[in-house]
Amino acid sequence: MTVPEESRSGRRRFKTDGMGRPVEVSPLAWKLHLSLPETLLKGGESYAEGLLRAAEEAGVGELRLSLSAMRQLPKVLSSALDVTLTISDGRVISVEGGDTSGRLYGVALDLGTSKIVGHLVSLVDGETLAMASTENPQAVHGEDIISRITFALDGPGNLDELRRLLLEAVNRVLETLCAEAGVAPGEVYEAVAVGNTLMHHLFLGLEPSSLARAPFNPVIRQGLSVTARELGVTINPAGNVHLPALVAGFVGSDAVADLLATGLCDSEAPALLVDVGTNTEVFAGDREGVVACSCASGPAFEGAHVSHGVKAVSGAIERLRIDPETLEVDYEIIDDAKPIGLCGSAMIDALAEMWKNGLIDDLGRLNLDAETSRMRAAADGGEFVVAWSDAAGTGRDITLTQRDVEELLLAKAAIYAACSIMLRRQGLKAEELGRVYVAGAFGSYLDPESAVAIGMLPDVPAERIVFAGNTAVAGARMILLSTEARRTAEALAEGVRYHELSLDPEFNREFLNAVFIPHKEPERFPTALRLARRRPRSTRS
């Protein structure tokens, strides 16, 4: 699976932040400043015994020293009368001369299929000091998780190659964060990394063969903490890297972070959470219970398999409207550059606008008889010109073809079918939803009217749709800052009821019905039908 070269050439716009909830700052890592007597050691005491005794006299007992801390003792204790201990879960991971208690940092990481996002955070006051992101270089071995699983299992050394690429990207993000904030990597003592189940396994170097076959069991589901040295993560070598618990084989810790950040599990009113991506996770429920699933929505909204599809880079068309009288196209472009293609939000707009204006029918078939020069015959069944070549940065007409429309309809149908089945499993109707949270970078720039018009999201009033942004990194930040949030995340992962869509006998029917615009049962989408302006009817079958 490939994304057009023009999509890769520009600087991509990432959504590096998202909706979160405030937490009391109580991180796992903390610092203890000690003033030491001139004669620290008694009798035949070791440095370690003397330091731990001083900590106990200060009211902090039952500590153990990491090897890294032991290696620091001779130099630090021979030259300083006061020291600062960095403690994580009862383990002293660093000993520093002087009072450094104000310099305590952690990093929240979202290990996404297409991007890596990091936040550098002060563990003293909870302030976010820097944000950074990069493309996930594993994409050279497949844009989606199935392709990467296949590659990982296809030959010796492939798993190590995927892990190497991921680790290098993570460390590049960490380097950028520390440079921007003026923080030494050794002052970062804690990291929380969330991701889908495959990214979690690849980060740890776990073979993903069990994710390739039913019942798709992960190697480990519980939360896990590993030293930075073991993983090769360039923070303090003795620092703790925490990977929160997973829900199931295709619903990972990033989805748990989504739940934590949006507060869906504490909601009194029923809500739906849709984390849109190459692999889309859907949650439905409230404080009484939540059901979850995952669907392979594919990389079309990331630009793959679409003739002029691009990622959200400079020059990407991100908003699109069609004049109902002239059928001329008005669009907005990232950075006001010359257009090079359509990113995901514009693709959704294009489908909605073309359907509302009769340029495609309910099955997505192009109306080649439309009275506009923008609609024309082409090799694969026709195409609609969004931007003419003389205005485009590529020197070519930017079009949406019949095949492109079909690819996008498959993606939107998978998302809606997952939403529909989750609501049914929870005994809910769309009109009962108090909120529909749309998470992920793609959802941040989506027009709710367009998403409902094409039948990608359930038909709810636009004011109930909340574009929550990157809730995965926001939830990871909450876990980083709060031991209570960390415990909550573990409980959430355990309490969510997972539903395997591939084994659901209703999924194929729901999916095929959802390929229609807005749906084969249009009464589900009264809002969409009111939006239609001149739409040719198709024969439903």
N, C-alpha and C positions, 0 to 999 in steps of 0.2 A: 504494500500500500504506500502510495507516495503523495506528497503535497507539492504543488507547483513550485518551481525554483524561485519565482518572484516573491513567494510567501516567505521564503527562508532568508532572503537577502536583506530585508529591512529589520530594524529593531522592533521586536514584538512588544505590544502593549499587554502587560499582565495585570490581572487584578490581584494585588499583593495584600489586600486587607479585606476584612469582611465584618459582618454583624457579629458582635460578641456580647457577653454579659459581664458586668463588674464582679470581681471576686476579692475577697480579703487576701492581701499579700502574705502568704505563708508557705514559701517554697521549701522543697526538700533540702536544698543547699542553703547554708547560712554561715555566718562568720562569728567567731568568738575572739575578742581582743583580751589578751592577758598581760598584766604587768608582773614581771618576774623578779624574784629577789636576786641580789648579786651572787649569792651562793645557792644556785638552784638545786643542785644534787645533794643528796644525803647519803653518807656511807658509801656503799658500793653500788649505788643506783646507776642505771643506764640513762642515757638521754631520754629515751622513750618513757621510762618509769617516772622520771622527774617531771616531764611535760604533762603526762596524764594525771599525775598527782596535783599539779598546779591547776589543771582544768577542774579536777574534782573539788578542790578547795574553793574554786569559783562557782561551784554549784552544778557543774556538768560532769556527770560520771558515766561509766560504762561506755567509754569511747574505745575505738580500735584504730590503729594507725595503718594507712596504706603503705605499700612499699615506696611509692613516690614521696610521701611525707617523711618516711624514715631517712631517705637519702638526703633530704633537705636539712635534717636536724643538726649535724655537726657544724655546718657553716652558719646557720641562722642563730643557734643558741650560743655560739662562741662570740658573736658580735652584736647581739641585741639584748636589751633588758626588757623589752616588751615585744610580743609577737602576736600574730593573728592566725588563728586556725580556721580553715574552711572545712566545714563538717557537712556530710551528706549521708542521711540515714544511719547516723551513729558512727560513720567512718571518717576519720581525718584524712582528707585528700590533699591538703596543702598546708605548709607552715611557712609564714612569711614574716620578715622582720618589720617592726613598726605597726602602726594602726592602719590597716588597709580595709577596714570593715565597710567603707563606703564604696569599694570597688568589687562588686559581686554581680556577675552577669550570667545570663542563660540565653538559649536560642530555641525558638519554636520553628519547626520545619514541616512543610507540606511536601511529601515526596509524590508528586503527581505523575501520571502517565506521560503527559506532554510537557510539564514544567516543574521546576523545583523552586519553592518560595521559602524564604527565611525571614524571621523577625529577631533582631537582637534586643533583649529586654533587660532592664535593671531589675535584679531580684531584691533590691532594697526598697524601691518605691513603686515598682510595676510599670515604669515608663518605657515605652518602645523607643529605642534610640536610633534604629536603622532598619530598613527593609530592603531586600534584594531578591532577585529571581534570575533564573536562566532556563533555557530550553533543556529538556531531558535528552541527553545525547543517545540514549538507548533507542530512540526513534529510528536510527539507521538500521535497526534489526526488526522494525515493525512499528507501525503507528498505534496498534491496539494490543491489549494484553494477551489475546490468543496467539498472535504472531510471535510475541516475545516468549511465551511459554514454549511454543513449538521450537523456536531458535534455541532456547536454553537446554532443551532435551535432545537437540539434533546432533550434538557432537561433543566430544571431550573438550573442556576448556571454554565452552560457550557460556555456561553459568558464571564462571569466573570473569569472563569478558563483560557480561551485563553488570555484574557487581562492581567491577573496576570503573566502568563508565559512570554509574550512579554515584559512587563514592567521590570520584573526581569532580562531578558537578556539585555535590553537596559541599565539598571543601572549597570550591570556587566561590560559592555563595557565602560561606563562612569568612573567607578572606575579604570579600567585598564588605560585608557587614562590619567586621572589625576595623577595617581601614576607614570606613565612613564615620564610625563612632569614636575613633581614637582609642580603641580597646585592644589590649594584647590578647592573642588567642588563649594564653595560659590563664587569663582572668575570667574565661568562660568556663564555668564549672558544671553546667547542667544543660542538656539538650532533650527536647521532646520531639520525636519524629513520627508523624502520622502518614498513612498512605493506604491504598487499597491492598488487598491481601497479597497480590503478586509483588508489588513494590516492597512491602514489608519483608517478604521472603527473600527477594533479591538483595535487599540491603543487608540481611543477615547471612546471605550465602546459603539459604536453604533450598534444596532441590524442589521445584514446583510440580513434580510429576503427579501428585495427588490432586492438583487443581485442574488437571487435564481430563479427568474422567469423573463421572458420577460416583459417589455423592459429593464430590468436590471438597473433601475435608482438608483444612489447612494442617500444616505440620504442628503448629502450636497456636492456641487461641488466646491464652492468658497474656496479661501485660508482662513485659520483660524489660529488665534493666541490665545494661552491659557497659563495661568501661570503655571510654573513648579509645584507649590504646588497643583494646581487642578489635574494635571495629575499624580503626584507622581514621577516625574522625578527628580533625585538627582543632580540637579545643584542649583544655587541660587534660593531659594523658590519663590522669586518675579520675577525671570527671565522669559523671554518670550520663549515659544516653538511654532514655526511656522510650520504649515503644509500647503505646497503650494497647489494650486488648482489642481483638478482632471480633466481629459478629459471626462471620461465616466465610466460606471459600471465596465469594465474590462481593462481600460487604466488609470492608476493612475498618481500620482505626480512623481513617479520614471521615468515614460516615459517623462514627461515634463522636468525633469532634464536631461534626455538623449538628448533631442532636444537642450536644452540650452548649454550643454557641447560640443556637436558636431558642433553646428552652422548650422545644416541642414536648419533651417528656414531662414537663411541669405544667403544660398548658391545660386550662380548664375546658376550653373549647377545642373540638376536633381540628386537626391541622394536617396538612400534607407537606412533605419536604422532598424536593426533587433536586438532586445534585447532578446537573447535566454535564456529561463528558463523553469520551469515547465509550466508557462503561458508565451507565447512569444508575445511581442508587435512588430508590424511592421508599419513603417512610410514610405511614399513615397512622394516626392515633392521637392520644392525649395522655394525661397523667394516669389514666386507668389502664393503659397498655398500648404498645406500639408493634406494628408488623412491618417488615422490611423485605425488599427484594432488590435484585440487580438485573439490568437488561443491557444487552449489547446493542447500544444505539449507533455504534460505528463512528468513524472519524469524519463523516461528511461535513458536519458543522465546523470542523477544524480545517476544512479545505480539501480533504482527500476525496477522490472519486467525483469531484465536481470540476467541470472544464476550466472555469475561471475562479475557482474557490481558493481563498488565501486565508492565512491566519490573521489575527488582529495586529497587522503591521502598518507602518506608514504607507499611505496610499490605498489602504483597503476601504472599500465602500462599506459603511457601517449602518447607515439609515437609508431607506428608500421609499418613495411614494410615487404613485402613478396618477396623473391627472385624469379624472373620469370623463372629461370632455374631449381632450386632445390625445389622451393615452401617451403623453410625453412623461419622461421619468425625471424626477428631482431626487438628488441623492446628497448625502453628507459623507465626507471622506476623512479618515484619520489623518491629522496634521495638515489638512487642507492641501495635500499633495495631489499630483495627477493620479487618477484611479488606476489600480493595477489588477483589481479583482474584487470579489465579494467575500466578506467574512461572514461568520455564522449568523449574526443578528440581521444582516442585510438579506441573507438567503431566506430567513423566515419572513421578513417584510416582503420580499419579492413574491413568494408563494401566496401570501395573503392578498397583496395588491393585484396580482394577476388573476386570482380567483374572483375577487370582488368586482373586477372590471371585465370579466368574461374572457380573459385571455387564456385561461385554462378552465376545464370543466371539473366536475366533482371527482373524477378519476385522475386528474392532473394532465389530461391530454391537451396539448397546445391547440388553440383555435387558429388555424392557418388562414381562416377567412376574415380575421379581425382587420378592421380598417385602419391599419397603421403600418408604416414601412419598417417598424421595428420587429414585426413578426415575419419570418421568412422560412422557406423550406430549407432543410439541411439533410445531410446524409443519415443522421440517426432519428429523423422524424420531425425536425423543425427546431427553431431556436428563436429566442426573444433577445433583442439587443438592448442591454442596459446602458451601455456607454459606447459612443462611436469612437473609432480608432483615432480620429484627429484630436480627441480630448483625452485619450488614455495614455498612461505612462508606458504602456507596453507596445504602443503603435499598432495594436490590434483591437478589433471590436471586442468588448466584454459582453459575453452572452450567457444566457441560461438555456440549456438545451433540453430536449425531451428526456434524454437520459439523466440529466442532472436533476430534473424535477422528480423523476422516479426514485432516484437515490435519496433525495431529501424526504420524500414521503415515507420511505421505509424507515428512516431514522425517527421521524416524528411519530410514526405509528407505533414503534417499539416503546417510546417514552409514554405515549398515552395509554397503550395497553397495560403497561406496568402500573400506571396510576389507577386505572380502572379496576384492575384486579386487587390492588392493595385496598382500595376503598371498599370493595365488595367483601374482602376477607375481614375487614374491620366493621362491617355492617353499616357503612356510611354512604351518604349521597353527596354529590358535589355541593349542593346548596347548603349543606350543613357545615361546611368547612368555614372556620373563622379566619384561617390564614392558609395561603399556599406560599411556602418559602421556596424560592428558586436559588440554589446555591451554585457555586462554580464561576469561573471567570467568564464563560460564555453567557450565563444568565444575567450577568451584571449590566449588559448593554441591550438586553432583549426588550422589545416593545410588547407589553402584555396583551394589547389588542390584537396584534399580529399572531401571537402564540395561541390565543384562544380562537381566532378566526380560522386557522388551519387545523385546529383540533389537536394541538400538541399538549396543551394543558386543559384540565377540566374547566368548564364554563362557569367561572365565578366572577363577580364584579372586580374590575381592575384594582380598586382600592384594597382588596383583600390579598392581592399578589405582592409579595415582598421580595425584592431582589436583594439577597443577603450577601452577595459577594463571596469572597474566599473564607467561608466559615470553617474550613478544615484548619487553616493556619490560626484562625481566631480561637478555635477550640483547643488547639495545641498550646497556644499561649496561656489559656486559662489553666490547663493541666500543669504547665511549667510554673505558674505563679502560685498555685494553690494545691496543697496536699489534699484538701477536701474535694476539690474538683477532680483530682487524680483518682480518689476512691469512687467518686460518682461515675466517672468514665468506665471504670471496671464493672460497676453494677449495671450501667446502661448496656454494655456489651452482653452481659449475661442475661438481662431481662428482655431484650428485644426478641420477638418471635420472627425467625427467618423463614421466608417462603421461597422455595426454589421454582422459579418461573418455567425453566426448561422441562420440569416434570408436571406442570399444571395442564390438565386437559383443556382448560378454557383459553389458554394463551393464544393458540393459533387462530381461533375464531375471533378473539378480541383484536389481535394484530391485523388480520385481513380486513375486518370492518373499519379499523382505524386508518387504513391506507387511503380511504376516501377523504375528500375535503368537504366539510370538517369531519364527517363520519358517515358511515353507511346508515346510521340511525340519526338523522340530522336533528331530531327533536332533543337530543342531548345538548345541542349547541344553539339555543335560541338567540343568544347574543350574536353569534357568527352569522346567522341567517339574516338578522336585522342589518348587518354591515354590508351585505351583498348589494351591489349597485346594478350591474347588468351581467348576469351569469347564465350562460347556456346550460340547459338541463342535460343530464346524461342518463342513459338507461342503467339503472341499478341492477346488479345481478348478484 
